[in-house]
Amino acid sequence: IPAYVYNWKPIREIAIFGELLAISAIVMCLLFVTVDIGQPGRVLELIPFLGSLNVPSSLLGWDVLVLNGYLLLNTVIVGHFLYKAYFKKPYNKNFVVPLLLLSIPAAISIHTVTAFVYNGMAARPFWNASILAPRFIASALCSGPAIMLILFQILRKTTHIRIRKEAISKIAELMAYAMFLNLFLFGVEIFKEYYSNTSHLVHTKYLYTGLHGHTALVPFAWISLIFSVVAFILFLVPKTRMNMVTLNLGCILIYAGVYIEKGLALVIPGMTPDTLGEIYEYIPTWIEIRVGAGIFAIGFMVFTLLCKVAIPLLHDTLADPVAPGESYPEEA
């Protein structure tokens, strides 16, 4: 948004790497969907015109559609940029800018539809809250840029790509706003649950205080909350936001906090206790951990390969006048 809606040059120069990261993330999302449906062969059922998506009834079908649509959109944008860079020609603004502007609501749609997958289940009151979709979007605006900031610093240290300090600072500032919104929405949800004190409070109690001696998720829930609050403070204070050590610490805390919040702290409490009131403790198995780690590894591999292609092609337009790892004259 700062790059193309407000035409802010320091971020616009490196927006292409955000697109590369988006492609990598969508590949990971589609792989997680493949895992969720049980076996790779069932992916054929999720391919439009080949399988049966059961749209509009199936929210998973909608999820697959928006993910593939966003993947196609980013692939076209990146492909055009790199094609023009290969022939050392300027990109076609009349073609690219509308697609980039379209990618903004498209990015929001993938988080919204993912939230709707949970939100539409009336039998699961922990998920059946209208605030879930805004929370998904707010947390995505925190965790996504957190990865980008770390990757930008790695690229800045190891390549000649020009990534200005003001771009990193502005992204960090925007993350502080998004983190506030994420924590505010969380607080609103907690107030609603505890003040109304209905029978549905049992799911939140299980998550944060335990229920009948079952406390497996309590440490994860509090770690996620503490990480998020500490990260918000680090990004809110200009001195710590401008310091690269505390900035990177905040990025790690944000990503870890959101990962737990949208993983263990969202999925498991929604099904615990079950409809019969039974409580089954859940801890990830080694198989699940290895499958998840494998998908993340594939995502980072895709991003690395895309950077291997993009960086040499973009060298002439984004080349840094100083050596990798050195400071800019205005930053010295």
C-alpha positions in Angstrom: 0.0 0.0 0.0 2.7 2.6 0.8 4.6 1.6 -2.4 1.8 1.9 -5.0 -1.2 3.6 -3.3 1.0 6.4 -1.8 3.9 6.0 -4.3 6.6 5.9 -1.6 9.8 5.2 -3.5 11.9 3.5 -0.8 9.4 0.7 -0.4 8.3 0.7 -4.1 11.9 -0.2 -5.0 11.8 -3.4 -3.0 8.1 -4.3 -3.4 9.1 -7.0 -5.9 10.6 -9.0 -3.0 7.3 -8.8 -1.2 5.7 -10.4 -4.3 8.3 -13.2 -4.3 7.6 -13.8 -0.6 3.8 -13.9 -1.3 4.3 -16.5 -4.0 6.4 -18.7 -1.6 3.8 -18.3 1.2 0.9 -19.3 -1.1 2.8 -22.4 -2.2 3.1 -23.2 1.5 -0.7 -22.6 2.1 -1.6 -24.9 -0.8 0.7 -27.6 0.6 -1.0 -27.2 4.1 -4.4 -27.6 2.4 -3.0 -30.8 0.7 -2.0 -32.1 4.1 -5.4 -31.2 5.6 -7.4 -33.2 3.1 -5.5 -36.4 3.9 -3.5 -37.4 0.8 -2.0 -35.7 -2.3 -4.3 -37.5 -4.7 -7.3 -35.6 -3.4 -5.8 -32.3 -4.7 -7.2 -33.3 -8.1 -10.7 -32.7 -6.6 -9.7 -29.1 -5.7 -8.6 -28.1 -9.2 -11.3 -26.0 -11.0 -13.0 -27.7 -14.0 -11.2 -31.0 -13.1 -12.5 -31.8 -9.6 -15.6 -30.9 -7.7 -15.0 -27.8 -5.5 -18.7 -27.7 -4.4 -18.7 -23.9 -4.6 -20.5 -21.9 -3.2 -21.4 -24.4 -0.4 -17.8 -25.4 0.5 -15.7 -22.7 2.1 -12.6 -24.9 1.5 -13.4 -24.6 -2.2 -13.5 -20.9 -1.9 -10.2 -21.0 0.0 -8.6 -22.9 -2.8 -10.0 -20.5 -5.4 -8.7 -17.3 -3.7 -5.3 -18.9 -3.0 -4.9 -20.0 -6.6 -6.2 -16.6 -7.9 -3.7 -14.7 -5.7 -0.9 -17.0 -6.7 -1.7 -16.4 -10.4 -1.9 -12.7 -9.8 1.5 -12.5 -8.1 3.1 -14.8 -10.7 1.9 -12.6 -13.6 3.2 -9.4 -11.8 6.6 -10.9 -11.0 6.9 -12.5 -14.4 6.3 -9.2 -16.1 8.8 -7.4 -13.9 11.5 -10.0 -14.5 10.8 -10.3 -18.2 11.2 -6.5 -18.7 14.3 -6.5 -16.4 15.9 -9.2 -18.6 15.5 -7.1 -21.7 16.5 -4.0 -19.7 13.2 -2.2 -20.4 10.9 -0.4 -18.0 7.8 -2.3 -16.9 4.4 -1.3 -18.3 2.7 0.7 -15.6 -0.6 0.6 -17.3 -0.4 -3.2 -17.1 1.3 -3.7 -13.7 -0.2 -1.0 -11.4 -3.8 -2.1 -11.8 -2.7 -5.7 -11.0 -0.8 -4.5 -8.0 -3.8 -2.5 -6.8 -6.0 -5.6 -7.3 -3.6 -7.6 -5.3 -4.4 -5.6 -2.2 -8.0 -6.7 -1.8 -6.9 -10.1 -3.1 -4.5 -10.4 -0.2 -7.2 -9.4 2.2 -9.6 -12.0 0.7 -7.3 -15.0 1.3 -7.2 -14.2 5.1 -10.9 -13.4 5.2 -11.9 -16.7 3.5 -9.6 -18.6 5.7 -11.3 -17.0 8.7 -14.7 -17.9 7.3 -13.7 -21.6 7.2 -13.8 -21.4 11.0 -16.3 -18.6 11.4 -19.0 -20.4 9.5 -19.2 -23.3 12.0 -22.2 -22.5 14.2 -21.6 -25.6 16.4 -18.1 -24.2 17.4 -18.8 -21.1 19.5 -15.1 -20.3 20.0 -14.8 -19.8 16.2 -18.3 -18.5 15.5 -17.4 -14.8 16.1 -17.6 -12.0 13.5 -14.4 -10.5 14.9 -12.4 -13.5 13.7 -11.8 -12.2 10.1 -10.5 -8.8 11.2 -8.2 -10.6 13.7 -6.8 -12.8 10.9 -6.1 -9.7 8.7 -4.5 -7.7 11.6 -2.3 -10.6 12.6 -1.3 -11.2 9.0 -0.2 -7.5 8.8 2.1 -8.2 11.7 3.6 -11.6 10.9 4.1 -11.2 7.2 6.1 -7.9 7.4 8.1 -9.5 10.3 9.5 -12.1 8.0 10.0 -9.5 5.3 12.1 -7.2 7.6 14.4 -10.1 8.5 14.7 -11.2 4.8 15.4 -7.6 3.7 18.3 -7.3 6.2 19.7 -10.6 4.9 19.5 -9.4 1.3 21.0 -6.1 2.3 24.0 -7.8 4.0 24.6 -10.4 1.3 23.7 -8.7 -2.0 24.1 -5.3 -3.7 20.3 -4.8 -3.7 19.4 -1.3 -2.4 17.2 -1.6 0.7 17.1 1.7 2.4 16.9 2.1 6.2 13.8 4.4 5.9 12.0 1.6 4.1 12.7 -0.8 7.0 11.7 1.9 9.5 8.4 2.7 7.8 7.5 -1.0 7.6 8.3 -1.4 11.3 6.2 1.6 12.1 3.2 0.2 10.2 3.7 -3.1 12.0 3.3 -1.3 15.3 -0.1 0.0 14.2 -1.2 -3.5 13.0 0.1 -5.0 16.3 -2.0 -2.6 18.3 -5.1 -3.4 16.3 -4.4 -7.2 16.7 -4.1 -6.8 20.5 -7.1 -4.5 20.7 -9.3 -7.0 18.9 -8.0 -9.8 21.2 -8.9 -7.7 24.2 -12.4 -7.0 22.9 -12.9 -10.8 22.4 -11.7 -11.5 25.9 -13.9 -8.8 27.4 -17.0 -10.2 25.6 -16.3 -13.8 26.7 -15.6 -13.0 30.4 -18.2 -10.2 30.9 -21.0 -12.1 29.3 -19.9 -15.3 31.2 -22.0 -17.7 29.1 -21.4 -21.4 28.8 -19.2 -20.7 25.8 -16.5 -19.2 28.1 -15.4 -22.8 28.7 -13.2 -22.8 25.6 -11.4 -19.6 26.6 -10.9 -20.9 30.1 -9.5 -24.1 28.8 -7.0 -22.1 26.8 -5.8 -19.6 29.4 -6.4 -21.2 32.8 -7.0 -24.9 32.1 -10.1 -26.9 32.7 -10.5 -29.7 35.3 -6.7 -30.2 35.5 -6.2 -30.1 31.7 -3.6 -27.4 31.1 -1.5 -28.6 28.1 -2.3 -25.4 26.1 -2.0 -22.9 28.9 1.8 -22.3 28.5 1.5 -21.9 24.7 -1.4 -19.4 25.1 0.5 -17.2 27.6 3.7 -17.4 25.7 1.9 -16.2 22.6 0.3 -13.3 24.5 3.5 -12.3 26.2 5.5 -12.4 23.0 2.9 -10.3 21.2 2.8 -7.6 24.0 6.6 -7.4 24.3 6.9 -7.2 20.5 4.3 -4.4 20.4 6.2 -2.4 23.0 9.5 -2.9 21.1 7.9 -1.6 17.8 6.0 1.2 19.6 9.0 2.8 21.1 11.0 4.6 18.4 14.4 3.9 20.0 13.9 0.2 20.1 12.2 0.2 16.7 15.2 1.8 15.1 17.7 -0.5 16.8 18.3 -3.5 14.5 18.9 -5.9 17.5 15.6 -5.1 19.2 13.9 -4.8 15.8 14.9 -8.3 14.9 13.9 -9.6 18.3 10.5 -8.0 17.9 10.1 -9.6 14.5 10.9 -13.1 15.9 8.5 -12.5 18.9 5.7 -11.3 16.6 6.0 -14.2 14.2 6.2 -16.8 17.1 3.3 -15.2 18.9 1.0 -15.0 15.8 2.0 -18.6 14.8 0.9 -20.0 18.2 -2.2 -17.7 18.3 -3.4 -18.8 14.8 -2.3 -22.4 15.3 -2.6 -24.2 18.7 -4.4 -21.4 20.4 -7.2 -21.2 17.7 -7.7 -24.7 16.4 -7.6 -26.8 19.5 -9.7 -24.8 21.9 -12.5 -24.6 19.3 -12.8 -28.4 19.6 -12.2 -28.7 23.3 -14.3 -29.6 25.2 -16.1 -31.6 22.4 -19.9 -31.6 21.9 -20.2 -34.3 24.7 -18.1 -32.3 27.1 -15.1 -34.5 26.9 -11.6 -33.1 27.0 -8.8 -34.7 25.0 -5.4 -33.1 25.5 -3.4 -32.4 22.3 0.3 -32.0 21.8 1.8 -32.0 18.3 3.4 -35.4 17.3 6.8 -35.6 15.8 5.2 -36.6 12.4 3.1 -33.4 12.4 6.1 -31.3 13.4 8.3 -32.8 10.6 5.5 -32.4 8.0 5.1 -28.8 9.0 8.8 -28.2 9.0 9.1 -29.8 5.6 6.4 -27.4 4.2 8.2 -24.4 5.7 11.5 -25.7 4.2 9.8 -25.9 0.7 8.5 -22.3 1.1 12.0 -21.0 2.0 13.5 -23.0 -0.9 11.0 -21.5 -3.3 11.8 -18.0 -2.1 15.5 -18.6 -2.3 15.2 -19.9 -5.9 13.0 -16.9 -6.9 15.6 -14.5 -5.4 18.4 -16.4 -7.3 16.6 -15.5 -10.5 15.4 -12.0 -9.6 18.5 -10.5 -8.0 20.8 -10.8 -11.1 18.0 -9.4 -13.3 17.2 -6.5 -11.0 20.8 -5.7 -10.3 20.9 -2.7 -12.7 17.8 -1.0 -11.4 18.2 -1.9 -7.7 22.0 -2.0 -7.4 23.5 -0.6 -4.2 26.3 2.0 -4.6 28.1 0.6 -1.6 29.3 -2.9 -0.8 27.0 -5.5 0.8 26.8 -4.9 4.6 28.2 -1.3 4.5 26.1 1.7 5.5 24.7 4.3 3.1 26.4 7.7 3.3 23.2 9.2 4.8 23.0 6.4 7.4 26.6 6.5 8.5 
